Amino acid sequence: MRRTLWTASALALLIPVAVPPAPSPAGPPPPKATCVFTNPGFSGKCVENVDVAEGSSPAQACQSVLQCLNDVDCLKTYCQATTIRSGWKLESAK
């Protein structure tokens, strides 16, 4: 019986183990836009950094945040998780 266990153990060591391939290196991170928003009911300015999709501009990236800030049905959180959902203006997009 001891020889059977040794043989089984030796055979287990000879079975090749599948090694997953190394992950391919990720490309550079997408560029970021710095969006500055204001609202009369919000103290100070709101600054959000968002990804700029390929073929898009910083202003376009900021517009998606602005739409959310002015939409009562938007569940995303911006501007320190404000619940103010109207009256936002985009001051700058860089």
RODO-2510 file (C-alpha; in nm, 4 decimals, decimal comma):
residues 94
     n   res          X          Y          Z
     1     m     0,0000     0,0000     0,0000
     2     r     0,2843     0,2361     0,0800
     3     r     0,4296     0,1864    -0,2669
     4     t     0,0921     0,2714    -0,4270
     5     l     0,0760     0,6033    -0,2403
     6     w     0,4313     0,6860    -0,3389
     7     t     0,3607     0,6024    -0,7035
     8     a     0,0433     0,8129    -0,7044
     9     s     0,2295     1,1040    -0,5445
    10     a     0,5131     1,0776    -0,7949
    11     l     0,2707     1,0705    -1,0852
    12     a     0,0880     1,3766    -0,9507
    13     l     0,4143     1,5684    -0,9648
    14     l     0,4592     1,4800    -1,3300
    15     i     0,1187     1,6108    -1,4414
    16     p     0,1626     1,9514    -1,6030
    17     v    -0,0193     2,2323    -1,4319
    18     a    -0,2009     2,4830    -1,6486
    19     v    -0,0617     2,8292    -1,5851
    20     p    -0,2789     3,1169    -1,7000
    21     p    -0,1115     3,3529    -1,9436
    22     a     0,0251     3,6750    -1,8066
    23     p    -0,2182     3,9622    -1,8499
    24     s    -0,1417     4,1844    -2,1425
    25     p    -0,0123     4,5235    -2,0402
    26     a    -0,2910     4,7759    -2,0196
    27     g    -0,2765     5,0784    -2,2400
    28     p    -0,2312     5,4230    -2,0953
    29     p    -0,5154     5,5447    -1,8762
    30     p    -0,7717     5,7627    -2,0507
    31     p    -0,7151     6,1367    -2,0294
    32     k    -0,9049     6,3199    -1,7568
    33     a    -1,1109     6,6357    -1,7753
    34     t    -1,1345     6,8715    -1,4805
    35     c    -1,4896     7,0027    -1,4648
    36     v    -1,5889     7,2982    -1,2495
    37     f    -1,9592     7,3425    -1,1701
    38     t    -2,1480     7,6074    -0,9754
    39     n    -2,4933     7,6253    -0,8268
    40     p    -2,6471     7,9077    -0,6218
    41     g    -2,7610     7,6523    -0,3615
    42     f    -2,4193     7,4871    -0,3305
    43     s    -2,1464     7,6352    -0,1156
    44     g    -1,8363     7,6986    -0,3258
    45     k    -1,7476     7,5322    -0,6527
    46     c    -1,7775     7,1674    -0,7355
    47     v    -1,4742     7,0142    -0,9084
    48     e    -1,4999     6,6699    -1,0657
    49     n    -1,2365     6,4798    -1,2652
    50     v    -1,3846     6,2526    -1,5305
    51     d    -1,2493     6,0295    -1,8058
    52     v    -1,2532     6,1732    -2,1572
    53     a    -1,3608     5,9079    -2,4056
    54     e    -1,1567     5,8650    -2,7211
    55     g    -1,2757     6,1108    -2,9848
    56     s    -1,4427     6,3268    -2,7222
    57     s    -1,3498     6,6610    -2,5669
    58     p    -1,3265     6,7691    -2,2032
    59     a    -1,6405     6,9795    -2,2501
    60     q    -1,8319     6,6758    -2,3765
    61     a    -1,7123     6,4670    -2,0833
    62     c    -1,8217     6,7382    -1,8403
    63     q    -2,1627     6,7673    -2,0076
    64     s    -2,2492     6,4129    -1,8995
    65     v    -2,1839     6,5101    -1,5363
    66     l    -2,3818     6,8315    -1,5799
    67     q    -2,6786     6,6372    -1,7182
    68     c    -2,6718     6,4129    -1,4121
    69     l    -2,6446     6,7038    -1,1704
    70     n    -2,9564     6,8574    -1,3276
    71     d    -3,1565     6,5304    -1,3439
    72     v    -3,3655     6,4287    -1,0425
    73     d    -3,3563     6,0658    -1,1610
    74     c    -2,9748     6,0430    -1,1753
    75     l    -2,8358     5,8213    -0,8989
    76     k    -2,4657     5,8955    -0,9483
    77     t    -2,2950     6,0994    -0,6817
    78     y    -2,1024     6,4142    -0,7597
    79     c    -2,0070     6,7267    -0,5661
    80     q    -1,9674     6,5625    -0,2254
    81     a    -2,2828     6,3547    -0,2922
    82     t    -2,5059     6,6594    -0,3171
    83     t    -2,8789     6,6095    -0,3526
    84     i    -2,9199     6,9392    -0,5396
    85     r    -3,0529     6,8323    -0,8805
    86     s    -3,1227     7,1565    -1,0656
    87     g    -2,9610     7,4890    -1,1404
    88     w    -2,6089     7,3599    -1,2092
    89     k    -2,3863     7,5377    -1,4594
    90     l    -2,0581     7,4269    -1,6117
    91     e    -1,8003     7,6999    -1,5429
    92     s    -1,4991     7,5349    -1,7064
    93     a    -1,3815     7,2115    -1,8643
    94     k    -1,0080     7,1537    -1,9038
***
